[in-house]
Amino acid sequence: MSEGFLGTSAPLAPDVVLLLEVAMGVALLVGTWLARTKRFRPHAWCQSTIVLLNLVVVAVAMTPSFRAQVLASIPVKLSKSYYALATVHAAFGSIAELAALYILLAAGTRLLPEQLRITRYKAWMRSVVVLWWLVLFLGVATYVRWYVPNFRR
C-alpha cells in the first residue's frame, strides 16, 4: 500500500479521495453560484458531472473500504467512534447521492414519468447541497478519526 501525502497515517487512496471530495464540494458551490447567476446550462453540467464523479468514487473507493473495515462490526461496535462516524457518514452519504441522482433524472431528463419529475427545483437542490456538505464534514471527521494519530482512541 502506498503511503499518503497529507502527513497522516493514511494510505494514498484515502488522501486522494479526501481531496477529491473537498474539490467536489467546492465545485458544487460553484454550480450553485452558476444557478444564482442564471447560467443554467453550465450549472446543470457542473452539478451533473460532480454527482456522477462522486458515484464513481463511492463505488470504487468508499464502498469497498466500508465493507472491509466497518460493515462486519455493525451493530456490535457502533458505540465506538471509529465505526459510528463511518456508519453515519455512509448512511447520510447514501441518502445525499441517491437524492442527487434523483434530481439529475427528475430535473435533467425525461426518463421518469411526469408525476415523478420535480417542479420545485430550488428546495430540492438546496437541501441536497446542504446535506452534501454535512456528509463532507462527516467524511473529514471519519478521515481524521481513522488516520490522524492523536484522534485514535
GUTORSE-264277 format. One line per field, with one value per atom (N, C-alpha, C): chain; x negated, y negated, z negated. Coordinates in nm, 4 decimals, padded with zeros to 6 digits. Layout:
N
unit: [A / ...]
xx: [X / ...]
yy: [Y / ...]
zz: [Z / ...]
# end
This chain:
153
unit: [A / A / A / A / A / A / A / A / A / A / A / A / A / A / A / A / A / A / A / A / A / A / A / A / A / A / A / A / A / A / A / A / A / A / A / A / A / A / A / A / A / A / A / A / A / A / A / A / A / A / A / A / A / A / A / A / A / A / A / A / A / A / A / A / A / A / A / A / A / A / A / A / A / A / A / A / A / A / A / A / A / A / A / A / A / A / A / A / A / A / A / A / A / A / A / A / A / A / A / A / A / A / A / A / A / A / A / A / A / A / A / A / A / A / A / A / A / A / A / A / A / A / A / A / A / A / A / A / A / A / A / A / A / A / A / A / A / A / A / A / A / A / A / A / A / A / A / A / A / A / A / A / A / A / A / A / A / A / A / A / A / A / A / A / A / A / A / A / A / A / A / A / A / A / A / A / A / A / A / A / A / A / A / A / A / A / A / A / A / A / A / A / A / A / A / A / A / A / A / A / A / A / A / A / A / A / A / A / A / A / A / A / A / A / A / A / A / A / A / A / A / A / A / A / A / A / A / A / A / A / A / A / A / A / A / A / A / A / A / A / A / A / A / A / A / A / A / A / A / A / A / A / A / A / A / A / A / A / A / A / A / A / A / A / A / A / A / A / A / A / A / A / A / A / A / A / A / A / A / A / A / A / A / A / A / A / A / A / A / A / A / A / A / A / A / A / A / A / A / A / A / A / A / A / A / A / A / A / A / A / A / A / A / A / A / A / A / A / A / A / A / A / A / A / A / A / A / A / A / A / A / A / A / A / A / A / A / A / A / A / A / A / A / A / A / A / A / A / A / A / A / A / A / A / A / A / A / A / A / A / A / A / A / A / A / A / A / A / A / A / A / A / A / A / A / A / A / A / A / A / A / A / A / A / A / A / A / A / A / A / A / A / A / A / A / A / A / A / A / A / A / A / A / A / A / A / A / A / A / A / A / A / A / A / A / A / A / A / A / A / A / A / A / A / A / A / A / A / A / A / A / A / A / A / A / A / A / A / A / A / A / A / A / A / A / A / A / A / A / A / A / A / A / A / A / A / A / A / A]
xx: [-00.0839 / 00.0000 / -00.0886 / -00.0592 / -00.1377 / -00.1086 / -00.2116 / -00.1976 / -00.1291 / -00.0431 / 00.0279 / -00.0632 / -00.0076 / -00.0868 / -00.0375 / 00.0629 / 00.1165 / 00.0546 / -00.0457 / -00.1145 / -00.0441 / 00.0501 / 00.1194 / 00.0756 / 00.1396 / 00.1065 / 00.1900 / 00.2632 / 00.3487 / 00.2664 / 00.3129 / 00.2542 / 00.2877 / 00.2344 / 00.2534 / 00.4009 / 00.4739 / 00.6121 / 00.7023 / 00.7032 / 00.7875 / 00.7470 / 00.6184 / 00.5748 / 00.6318 / 00.6243 / 00.6764 / 00.8274 / 00.8966 / 01.0425 / 01.0813 / 01.0131 / 01.0436 / 01.0315 / 00.9205 / 00.9021 / 01.0034 / 01.0348 / 01.1366 / 01.2722 / 01.3103 / 01.4393 / 01.4456 / 01.3382 / 01.3359 / 01.3481 / 01.2754 / 01.2843 / 01.4260 / 01.4902 / 01.6272 / 01.7222 / 01.7002 / 01.7826 / 01.7706 / 01.6479 / 01.6258 / 01.6909 / 01.6779 / 01.7399 / 01.8923 / 01.9514 / 02.0960 / 02.1345 / 02.0510 / 02.0772 / 02.0637 / 01.9671 / 01.9534 / 02.0795 / 02.1272 / 02.2504 / 02.3699 / 02.3745 / 02.4816 / 02.4742 / 02.3543 / 02.3345 / 02.3779 / 02.3469 / 02.3902 / 02.5421 / 02.6120 / 02.7592 / 02.8080 / 02.7467 / 02.7893 / 02.7665 / 02.6686 / 02.6405 / 02.7102 / 02.8053 / 02.8918 / 02.8158 / 02.7081 / 02.6333 / 02.6708 / 02.7902 / 02.8482 / 02.7839 / 02.7433 / 02.6789 / 02.5441 / 02.4539 / 02.3288 / 02.3554 / 02.4575 / 02.4959 / 02.5301 / 02.6133 / 02.6547 / 02.5349 / 02.4467 / 02.3278 / 02.2376 / 02.2165 / 02.1303 / 02.1853 / 02.3107 / 02.3685 / 02.3790 / 02.4193 / 02.4323 / 02.2974 / 02.1944 / 02.0598 / 02.0154 / 02.0393 / 01.9995 / 02.0765 / 02.2064 / 02.2879 / 02.2380 / 02.2104 / 02.1648 / 02.0216 / 01.9342 / 01.7980 / 01.8020 / 01.8869 / 01.8984 / 01.9479 / 02.0408 / 02.0903 / 01.9755 / 01.8850 / 01.7686 / 01.6773 / 01.6509 / 01.5639 / 01.6249 / 01.7549 / 01.8228 / 01.8109 / 01.8352 / 01.8321 / 01.6913 / 01.5924 / 01.4559 / 01.3783 / 01.3976 / 01.3147 / 01.3917 / 01.5029 / 01.5689 / 01.6426 / 01.7184 / 01.7943 / 01.7022 / 01.5969 / 01.5067 / 01.4406 / 01.4033 / 01.3420 / 01.4411 / 01.5645 / 01.6678 / 01.6942 / 01.7044 / 01.7277 / 01.6147 / 01.4917 / 01.3758 / 01.3522 / 01.3775 / 01.3370 / 01.4515 / 01.5754 / 01.6836 / 01.8014 / 01.8473 / 01.9752 / 01.9906 / 01.8886 / 01.8968 / 01.9130 / 01.8770 / 01.8832 / 02.0134 / 02.1031 / 02.2331 / 02.3278 / 02.4047 / 02.4207 / 02.3361 / 02.2594 / 02.1888 / 02.0975 / 02.0245 / 01.9255 / 01.9670 / 02.0949 / 02.1396 / 02.1179 / 02.0919 / 02.0644 / 01.9231 / 01.8401 / 01.7032 / 01.7028 / 01.6364 / 01.6395 / 01.5859 / 01.4891 / 01.4323 / 01.5430 / 01.6317 / 01.7396 / 01.8609 / 01.8925 / 02.0108 / 01.9985 / 01.8852 / 01.8655 / 01.8763 / 01.8084 / 01.8115 / 01.9521 / 02.0275 / 02.1626 / 02.2574 / 02.2493 / 02.3335 / 02.2970 / 02.1665 / 02.1205 / 02.1753 / 02.1689 / 02.2186 / 02.3698 / 02.4417 / 02.5883 / 02.6316 / 02.5800 / 02.6172 / 02.5610 / 02.4414 / 02.3835 / 02.4666 / 02.5192 / 02.6065 / 02.7326 / 02.7907 / 02.9117 / 02.8810 / 02.7687 / 02.7320 / 02.7083 / 02.6366 / 02.6079 / 02.7353 / 02.8198 / 02.9462 / 03.0358 / 03.0427 / 03.1237 / 03.0677 / 02.9361 / 02.8733 / 02.8988 / 02.8912 / 02.9207 / 03.0676 / 03.1568 / 03.2980 / 03.3183 / 03.2559 / 03.2676 / 03.2159 / 03.1031 / 03.0452 / 03.1445 / 03.2088 / 03.3068 / 03.4376 / 03.4852 / 03.6167 / 03.6149 / 03.5032 / 03.4962 / 03.4252 / 03.3333 / 03.2490 / 03.2818 / 03.3775 / 03.4115 / 03.5628 / 03.6043 / 03.7456 / 03.7605 / 03.6644 / 03.6662 / 03.7737 / 03.8050 / 03.9062 / 04.0443 / 04.1481 / 04.2841 / 04.3096 / 04.3998 / 04.4316 / 04.4549 / 04.5304 / 04.5641 / 04.4436 / 04.3329 / 04.2126 / 04.1093 / 04.1374 / 04.0439 / 04.0595 / 03.9566 / 03.9546 / 04.0070 / 04.0887 / 04.1337 / 04.0762 / 04.0446 / 03.9878 / 03.8404 / 03.7587 / 03.6170 / 03.5377 / 03.5591 / 03.4741 / 03.4703 / 03.5832 / 03.5864 / 03.5116 / 03.5350 / 03.4657 / 03.3149 / 03.2743 / 03.1313 / 03.0603 / 03.1210 / 03.0586 / 03.0466 / 03.1492 / 03.1452 / 03.0338 / 03.0188 / 02.9156 / 02.7758 / 02.7573 / 02.6256 / 02.5913 / 02.6886 / 02.6647 / 02.6320 / 02.7104 / 02.6842 / 02.5466 / 02.5104 / 02.3805 / 02.2681 / 02.2810 / 02.1773 / 02.1731 / 02.2869 / 02.2884 / 02.2121 / 02.2378 / 02.1697 / 02.0192 / 01.9830 / 01.8414 / 01.7742 / 01.8389 / 01.7828 / 01.7729 / 01.8729 / 01.8661 / 01.7526 / 01.7310 / 01.6204 / 01.4850 / 01.4712 / 01.3463 / 01.3280 / 01.4351 / 01.4272 / 01.3882 / 01.4433 / 01.4074 / 01.2599 / 01.2125 / 01.0713 / 00.9822 / 01.0169 / 00.9368 / 00.9369 / 01.0524 / 01.0623 / 00.9822 / 00.9842 / 00.9158 / 00.7651 / 00.7222 / 00.5835 / 00.4970 / 00.5543 / 00.4735 / 00.4464 / 00.3207 / 00.2860 / 00.3423 / 00.3470 / 00.3943 / 00.5440 / 00.6175 / 00.7617 / 00.8004 / 00.7052 / 00.7329 / 00.7481 / 00.8702 / 00.8940 / 00.9955]
yy: [00.1177 / 00.0000 / -00.1244 / -00.2189 / -00.3414 / -00.4343 / -00.5040 / -00.5997 / -00.7256 / -00.7826 / -00.9038 / -01.0254 / -01.1408 / -01.2630 / -01.3773 / -01.3514 / -01.4578 / -01.4596 / -01.3763 / -01.3777 / -01.3022 / -01.2168 / -01.1343 / -00.9900 / -00.8980 / -00.7566 / -00.6942 / -00.7768 / -00.7260 / -00.6769 / -00.5699 / -00.5301 / -00.6350 / -00.6167 / -00.7120 / -00.7284 / -00.6189 / -00.6256 / -00.7148 / -00.7006 / -00.7910 / -00.9377 / -00.9656 / -01.1037 / -01.1597 / -01.0809 / -01.1234 / -01.1422 / -01.0472 / -01.0565 / -01.1808 / -01.2084 / -01.3261 / -01.4541 / -01.4676 / -01.5883 / -01.5969 / -01.4838 / -01.4809 / -01.5260 / -01.4756 / -01.5103 / -01.6585 / -01.7120 / -01.8551 / -01.9366 / -01.8963 / -01.9659 / -01.9569 / -01.8412 / -01.8279 / -01.9169 / -01.9277 / -02.0161 / -02.1612 / -02.2038 / -02.3401 / -02.3560 / -02.2550 / -02.2608 / -02.2704 / -02.2048 / -02.2172 / -02.3611 / -02.4276 / -02.5678 / -02.6551 / -02.6239 / -02.6957 / -02.6735 / -02.5488 / -02.5187 / -02.5938 / -02.6073 / -02.6838 / -02.8298 / -02.8840 / -03.0220 / -03.0376 / -02.9393 / -02.9452 / -02.9541 / -02.8789 / -02.8850 / -03.0215 / -03.0726 / -03.2029 / -03.3153 / -03.2980 / -03.3983 / -03.3636 / -03.2715 / -03.2323 / -03.1704 / -03.1039 / -03.0281 / -02.8813 / -02.8485 / -02.7191 / -02.6016 / -02.6189 / -02.5071 / -02.4722 / -02.5706 / -02.5364 / -02.4799 / -02.5335 / -02.4814 / -02.3329 / -02.2982 / -02.1586 / -02.0688 / -02.1137 / -02.0343 / -02.0173 / -02.1245 / -02.1204 / -02.0231 / -02.0418 / -01.9588 / -01.8126 / -01.7902 / -01.6533 / -01.5816 / -01.6521 / -01.5931 / -01.5537 / -01.6408 / -01.6132 / -01.4934 / -01.4881 / -01.3762 / -01.2440 / -01.2419 / -01.1176 / -01.0817 / -01.1814 / -01.1553 / -01.0997 / -01.1579 / -01.1084 / -00.9646 / -00.9308 / -00.7936 / -00.6967 / -00.7351 / -00.6518 / -00.6391 / -00.7504 / -00.7481 / -00.6602 / -00.6720 / -00.5892 / -00.4411 / -00.4094 / -00.2690 / -00.2104 / -00.2879 / -00.2356 / -00.2394 / -00.3428 / -00.3582 / -00.3441 / -00.4133 / -00.4187 / -00.2903 / -00.2358 / -00.1139 / 00.0024 / 00.0297 / 00.1384 / 00.1143 / -00.0093 / -00.0420 / -00.0195 / -00.0649 / -00.0463 / 00.1021 / 00.1773 / 00.3221 / 00.3902 / 00.3552 / 00.4211 / 00.3806 / 00.2539 / 00.2048 / 00.1837 / 00.1766 / 00.1371 / 00.2334 / 00.2727 / 00.3423 / 00.4632 / 00.5442 / 00.6647 / 00.6322 / 00.5098 / 00.4706 / 00.4033 / 00.3852 / 00.3242 / 00.4348 / 00.4196 / 00.3074 / 00.3184 / 00.4260 / 00.4540 / 00.3401 / 00.2785 / 00.1780 / 00.0344 / 00.0103 / -00.1256 / -00.2263 / -00.1801 / -00.2728 / -00.3300 / -00.2739 / -00.3238 / -00.4236 / -00.5372 / -00.6453 / -00.6024 / -00.5118 / -00.4635 / -00.4100 / -00.3302 / -00.2671 / -00.3600 / -00.4332 / -00.5201 / -00.6312 / -00.6990 / -00.8068 / -00.7550 / -00.6451 / -00.5886 / -00.5452 / -00.4913 / -00.4446 / -00.5613 / -00.6651 / -00.7830 / -00.8505 / -00.8608 / -00.9180 / -00.8371 / -00.7066 / -00.6210 / -00.6335 / -00.6389 / -00.6489 / -00.7815 / -00.8926 / -01.0227 / -01.0411 / -00.9868 / -00.9944 / -00.9200 / -00.8054 / -00.7283 / -00.8075 / -00.8686 / -00.9492 / -01.0676 / -01.1348 / -01.2510 / -01.2105 / -01.1015 / -01.0577 / -01.0130 / -00.9376 / -00.8944 / -01.0140 / -01.1107 / -01.2305 / -01.3105 / -01.3209 / -01.3930 / -01.3211 / -01.1889 / -01.1125 / -01.1290 / -01.1311 / -01.1536 / -01.2900 / -01.3934 / -01.5273 / -01.5266 / -01.4619 / -01.4537 / -01.3924 / -01.2841 / -01.2173 / -01.2958 / -01.3475 / -01.4117 / -01.5524 / -01.6216 / -01.7589 / -01.7684 / -01.6768 / -01.6900 / -01.5980 / -01.5083 / -01.4152 / -01.3969 / -01.3246 / -01.2868 / -01.1359 / -01.0761 / -00.9318 / -00.8888 / -00.9756 / -00.9423 / -00.9857 / -00.9163 / -00.9598 / -01.1012 / -01.1707 / -01.3107 / -01.3298 / -01.2388 / -01.2557 / -01.2397 / -01.1839 / -01.1686 / -01.2787 / -01.3666 / -01.4755 / -01.5878 / -01.6689 / -01.7788 / -01.9060 / -01.9784 / -02.1085 / -02.2219 / -02.1940 / -02.2954 / -02.2628 / -02.3033 / -02.2672 / -02.3239 / -02.4503 / -02.5182 / -02.4468 / -02.4114 / -02.3473 / -02.2152 / -02.1343 / -02.0059 / -02.0268 / -02.1127 / -02.1314 / -02.1921 / -02.2890 / -02.3497 / -02.2494 / -02.1699 / -02.0683 / -01.9675 / -01.9255 / -01.8260 / -01.8859 / -02.0120 / -02.0751 / -02.0853 / -02.1232 / -02.1306 / -01.9916 / -01.8923 / -01.7544 / -01.7085 / -01.7413 / -01.7021 / -01.7596 / -01.8855 / -01.9458 / -01.8826 / -01.8450 / -01.7710 / -01.6394 / -01.5710 / -01.4447 / -01.4679 / -01.5764 / -01.6078 / -01.6291 / -01.7032 / -01.7228 / -01.5904 / -01.5054 / -01.3729 / -01.2896 / -01.3042 / -01.2337 / -01.2808 / -01.4116 / -01.4663 / -01.4164 / -01.4164 / -01.3660 / -01.2186 / -01.1410 / -00.9990 / -00.9839 / -01.0608 / -01.0569 / -01.0902 / -01.1969 / -01.2384 / -01.1274 / -01.0715 / -00.9649 / -00.8429 / -00.8078 / -00.6870 / -00.7052 / -00.8255 / -00.8387 / -00.9412 / -01.0231 / -01.1198 / -01.0599 / -01.0296 / -00.9557 / -01.0102 / -01.1403 / -01.1969 / -01.1748 / -01.1389 / -01.1191 / -00.9726 / -00.8842 / -00.7406 / -00.7034 / -00.6872 / -00.6477 / -00.5379]
zz: [00.0000 / 00.0000 / 00.0000 / 00.0883 / 00.0981 / -00.0182 / -00.0588 / -00.1676 / -00.1165 / -00.1986 / -00.1614 / -00.1614 / -00.1260 / -00.1129 / -00.2014 / -00.2846 / -00.3692 / -00.5094 / -00.5327 / -00.6609 / -00.7712 / -00.7359 / -00.8345 / -00.8132 / -00.8831 / -00.8633 / -00.7515 / -00.6778 / -00.5704 / -00.4521 / -00.3892 / -00.2615 / -00.1541 / -00.0363 / 00.0730 / 00.1114 / 00.1240 / 00.1722 / 00.0854 / -00.0477 / -00.1280 / -00.1154 / -00.1003 / -00.0800 / 00.0501 / 00.1560 / 00.2863 / 00.2785 / 00.2160 / 00.2037 / 00.1231 / 00.0151 / -00.0667 / 00.0160 / 00.0880 / 00.1687 / 00.2829 / 00.3435 / 00.4489 / 00.3950 / 00.2794 / 00.2209 / 00.1829 / 00.1287 / 00.0965 / 00.2254 / 00.3295 / 00.4584 / 00.5151 / 00.5007 / 00.5485 / 00.4682 / 00.3383 / 00.2565 / 00.3012 / 00.3302 / 00.3798 / 00.5173 / 00.6029 / 00.7361 / 00.7259 / 00.6268 / 00.6065 / 00.5710 / 00.4934 / 00.4613 / 00.5860 / 00.6712 / 00.7983 / 00.8822 / 00.8857 / 00.9581 / 00.9026 / 00.7710 / 00.7079 / 00.7496 / 00.7527 / 00.7978 / 00.9439 / 01.0266 / 01.1668 / 01.1775 / 01.0949 / 01.0968 / 01.0492 / 00.9449 / 00.8916 / 00.9921 / 01.0805 / 01.1834 / 01.3146 / 01.3058 / 01.4180 / 01.5363 / 01.5073 / 01.6084 / 01.5917 / 01.6345 / 01.6020 / 01.6745 / 01.7993 / 01.8695 / 01.8051 / 01.7818 / 01.7114 / 01.5710 / 01.5027 / 01.3711 / 01.3813 / 01.4794 / 01.4961 / 01.5270 / 01.6131 / 01.6454 / 01.5237 / 01.4505 / 01.3317 / 01.2282 / 01.1902 / 01.0851 / 01.1300 / 01.2542 / 01.3048 / 01.3051 / 01.3480 / 01.3512 / 01.2106 / 01.1137 / 00.9756 / 00.9201 / 00.9435 / 00.8931 / 00.9521 / 01.0807 / 01.1454 / 01.1045 / 01.0925 / 01.0442 / 00.9020 / 00.8182 / 00.6810 / 00.6783 / 00.7660 / 00.7736 / 00.8023 / 00.8908 / 00.9219 / 00.8002 / 00.7319 / 00.6128 / 00.5038 / 00.4845 / 00.3842 / 00.4216 / 00.5465 / 00.5908 / 00.5870 / 00.6262 / 00.6391 / 00.5077 / 00.4277 / 00.3076 / 00.1764 / 00.1634 / 00.0330 / -00.0035 / 00.0884 / 00.0573 / 00.0211 / 00.0991 / 00.0589 / -00.0771 / -00.1057 / -00.2346 / -00.3484 / -00.3299 / -00.4325 / -00.4558 / -00.3490 / -00.3631 / -00.4382 / -00.4038 / -00.4638 / -00.6089 / -00.6425 / -00.7736 / -00.8739 / -00.8261 / -00.9158 / -00.9157 / -00.8012 / -00.7879 / -00.8806 / -00.8913 / -00.9746 / -01.1236 / -01.1624 / -01.3038 / -01.3439 / -01.2490 / -01.2788 / -01.3214 / -01.4230 / -01.5146 / -01.6403 / -01.6552 / -01.7805 / -01.8256 / -01.7331 / -01.7714 / -01.7401 / -01.7200 / -01.6862 / -01.7985 / -01.9176 / -02.0280 / -02.0186 / -01.9343 / -01.9148 / -01.7992 / -01.8184 / -01.7190 / -01.5831 / -01.5810 / -01.4546 / -01.3646 / -01.4208 / -01.3442 / -01.3298 / -01.4359 / -01.4343 / -01.3302 / -01.3284 / -01.2308 / -01.0881 / -01.0607 / -00.9255 / -00.8865 / -00.9820 / -00.9531 / -00.9269 / -01.0083 / -00.9884 / -00.8557 / -00.8282 / -00.7010 / -00.5825 / -00.5920 / -00.4832 / -00.4669 / -00.5772 / -00.5694 / -00.5066 / -00.5596 / -00.5038 / -00.3631 / -00.3397 / -00.2053 / -00.1031 / -00.1418 / -00.0519 / -00.0192 / -00.1216 / -00.1002 / -00.0077 / -00.0326 / 00.0498 / 00.1951 / 00.2151 / 00.3529 / 00.4231 / 00.3556 / 00.4173 / 00.4490 / 00.3582 / 00.3835 / 00.5007 / 00.5070 / 00.6183 / 00.7513 / 00.7503 / 00.8718 / 00.9114 / 00.8134 / 00.8418 / 00.9070 / 00.8507 / 00.9085 / 01.0521 / 01.0723 / 01.2069 / 01.3051 / 01.2637 / 01.3507 / 01.3620 / 01.2491 / 01.2465 / 01.3061 / 01.2928 / 01.3421 / 01.4766 / 01.5024 / 01.6208 / 01.7361 / 01.7175 / 01.8257 / 01.8324 / 01.9304 / 01.9426 / 01.9213 / 01.8527 / 01.8299 / 01.7309 / 01.6365 / 01.5358 / 01.5836 / 01.5377 / 01.5706 / 01.5165 / 01.5792 / 01.5443 / 01.3946 / 01.3320 / 01.1903 / 01.0971 / 01.1448 / 01.0622 / 01.0865 / 01.1803 / 01.2088 / 01.1069 / 01.0950 / 00.9980 / 01.0644 / 00.9906 / 01.0396 / 00.9550 / 00.8287 / 00.7395 / 00.7157 / 00.8110 / 00.8111 / 00.6934 / 00.6635 / 00.5657 / 00.4314 / 00.3772 / 00.2451 / 00.2473 / 00.3498 / 00.3616 / 00.3721 / 00.4631 / 00.4886 / 00.3686 / 00.3063 / 00.1884 / 00.0745 / 00.0549 / -00.0509 / -00.0269 / 00.0965 / 00.1271 / 00.1132 / 00.1516 / 00.1341 / -00.0141 / -00.0965 / -00.2417 / -00.2962 / -00.2567 / -00.3004 / -00.2535 / -00.1307 / -00.0754 / -00.1608 / -00.2026 / -00.2853 / -00.4248 / -00.4798 / -00.6062 / -00.5896 / -00.4804 / -00.4528 / -00.4344 / -00.3684 / -00.3518 / -00.4876 / -00.5769 / -00.7110 / -00.7869 / -00.7733 / -00.8359 / -00.7758 / -00.6460 / -00.5804 / -00.6308 / -00.6479 / -00.7035 / -00.8464 / -00.9247 / -01.0626 / -01.0644 / -00.9731 / -00.9636 / -00.9284 / -00.8305 / -00.7909 / -00.9109 / -00.9821 / -01.0985 / -01.2036 / -01.2321 / -01.3335 / -01.2933 / -01.1657 / -01.1196 / -01.1036 / -01.0615 / -01.0160 / -01.0882 / -01.1743 / -01.2485 / -01.3860 / -01.4155 / -01.5373 / -01.6677 / -01.6879 / -01.8142 / -01.8369 / -01.7326 / -01.7450 / -01.7570 / -01.7595 / -01.7711 / -01.9167 / -01.9596 / -02.0991 / -02.1000]
# end
